């Protein structure tokens, strides 16, 4: 992928989520048990390919 294609795909994913992935801070209630598997986040709406795209292009690192 060229730089413009990467930026276009990133913008599409941000629009789909409604936020910038790198700035996402999950709000986990204090009264929830240690098993957070049942907490739904907006990342649940991304496909595996979209998650890999974000990871492989450095959008999920600090």
N, C-alpha and C positions, 0 to 999 in steps of 0.2 A: 504494500500500500504506500502511495506517496503521501507527503505531508498534508496536502489539501484533503485527500480522501480520509485520512485519520482524523483531521479536525472536523470534517463533516459528520463522520460516524459518531465522534464524541459528542457533538452538539445534539445529534439525534437522540442519543442515549440520555443526555442531560434533560432534554425536553420531555422524554418519556417518563423519567423519574420525577421531574419537577424540582431538582436540586443538583448541585455540583457534587459528584461522588466523593471527591477528595476532602470536601468540607463537611461531610455527613458525620454527625455525632448521634449515635442511637440513644434513645431515651428508654432506659430499662427501669421499670418501677422497682422501688426498693423492697417491696413485699413479695417479689417473685422468687421462687425457689432457684436453686443453682442450675436447674435444667431450663435453659433459655430456648430450647428447640421449638416451643409452641408460640414464641413471639414473632409475629409477622412484621417484616420490614419492607420498605419500598424496594429493596434489592430482590425480594422474592418475585418481583415482576419482570426481572431480566432473564433472558435466555442464557444458557451456558456459554454460547458464543459471545454474547455481550459481556458477560463477566470476564471471560478470558481476554477479550479485547481490552477492557479497562486495566486488567492486571498486567498483561504483556506490554502495554504502552505506557506503563508507569503512572496511571491515573489513580491508583489505590494506595500508593506509597506516600509517606510523608517526606 
